[in-house]
Amino acid sequence: DVTNISGGTIYITEYHASPVVETALGVTTEDGVQTIEFIAISTLDAAADGIVIKTSAAGGTFSIDDFSLTQPGCVAEYAPKGIGDATWEDQSGKSLDGTVVGATAIFPDDWHSFYTDYSILGYQALTNQLIIMRDCTGKWSSGQDYGDVWVVDLDTGAVTTGRRVFTKGIAYSNWAKDWNNDLIIAEQTSSTSVTIKRWTEEPQSQAVGSGSEMSMM
């Protein structure tokens, strides 16, 4: 709030800079309280290190009774690949990287870190399940989880793992749907033939299971 304006017009500028941030039109010599609202967006170099409120009249004076600062919100994008233990990297191009304290990451997992390079996804429309199959080309990685499957029930939110659902060392096709809307996959049985298998339709429970409900027919 500005009072006791002796003359001229009130201007808002950046310190060490001539461009006007915003001109307070109509705020001239008057009695009473004048309220000035402005938005300052710095597009200048590092020399512009502040904001100046001034009058255009030589020797003019005015009083600032109240001054409040509101920092507008800014939208940043923190993708899974940019979320670290202490620092999150902004993916929006606004360079809003920084230290995050007490924040909760929503869906922090990234697909590339969730399954191996040789895995594949399938969707079973009949049960609304997402099926994540580990290693589908026969290029099995080392470790004890080859042939495993993760099933995400999109209705209940349950995540269930199945051990050795797929055969080690056997190549598989992409998932497909048959005429009955069942989810099917081709398993290589020889160099010239494949066997078509169908994913069973039992829904998964809320509890994390051992994969006893998973099978290929």
BELWO-V380718 format. One record per residue. N is the residue number from 1. PSI is psi in whole degrees, -180 to 180 (NA if undefined). BURIAL is + if it has 24 or more other C-alpha atoms within 12 Angstrom, else -. Layout:
BEGIN
N	PSI	BURIAL
N	PSI	BURIAL
END
This chain:
BEGIN
1	130	-
2	133	+
3	172	-
4	45	-
5	122	+
6	-15	+
7	162	-
8	-168	+
9	142	+
10	133	+
11	152	+
12	122	+
13	169	+
14	141	+
15	142	-
16	18	-
17	147	-
18	-30	-
19	141	-
20	128	+
21	-50	+
22	139	+
23	127	+
24	80	+
25	140	-
26	-11	-
27	89	+
28	-159	+
29	108	+
30	157	-
31	160	-
32	-176	-
33	130	-
34	130	+
35	128	-
36	124	+
37	132	-
38	158	+
39	124	-
40	115	+
41	111	-
42	122	-
43	12	-
44	-175	-
45	-171	-
46	-16	-
47	-26	-
48	86	-
49	30	-
50	-180	-
51	137	+
52	133	-
53	120	+
54	169	+
55	152	+
56	-14	+
57	133	-
58	124	-
59	6	-
60	153	-
61	160	-
62	165	+
63	139	-
64	110	-
65	-39	-
66	144	-
67	124	-
68	146	-
69	127	-
70	120	-
71	118	-
72	150	-
73	153	-
74	132	-
75	127	-
76	156	-
77	118	-
78	97	+
79	160	-
80	-39	-
81	-16	-
82	2	-
83	116	+
84	-174	-
85	-40	-
86	-32	-
87	133	-
88	134	+
89	128	+
90	129	+
91	4	-
92	-9	-
93	2	-
94	0	-
95	42	-
96	42	-
97	154	-
98	177	-
99	131	-
100	128	-
101	126	-
102	12	-
103	153	-
104	125	-
105	129	-
106	127	-
107	61	-
108	-16	-
109	142	-
110	138	-
111	-38	-
112	-23	-
113	-5	-
114	-33	-
115	166	+
116	173	+
117	-22	-
118	21	+
119	174	+
120	153	+
121	146	+
122	151	+
123	124	+
124	105	+
125	-32	+
126	-34	-
127	1	+
128	52	+
129	143	+
130	125	+
131	123	+
132	113	+
133	129	+
134	125	+
135	103	+
136	9	+
137	-6	+
138	-7	-
139	70	-
140	135	+
141	165	-
142	164	-
143	-176	-
144	13	-
145	19	+
146	142	+
147	5	+
148	162	+
149	140	+
150	132	+
151	124	+
152	113	+
153	110	+
154	-11	-
155	-45	-
156	-19	-
157	3	-
158	141	-
159	120	+
160	140	+
161	145	+
162	130	+
163	129	+
164	38	+
165	-35	+
166	152	+
167	134	+
168	136	+
169	6	-
170	135	+
171	145	+
172	156	+
173	-178	+
174	160	+
175	150	+
176	170	+
177	139	-
178	-173	-
179	-22	-
180	11	-
181	18	-
182	151	+
183	124	+
184	161	+
185	148	+
186	128	+
187	127	+
188	124	+
189	-21	-
190	-176	-
191	-15	-
192	2	-
193	158	-
194	160	-
195	129	-
196	127	-
197	149	+
198	137	+
199	132	+
200	162	+
201	15	+
202	127	-
203	156	+
204	148	+
205	174	+
206	-37	-
207	149	-
208	116	-
209	-175	-
210	5	-
211	14	+
212	-22	-
213	-1	-
214	136	+
215	162	-
216	138	+
217	NA	-
END
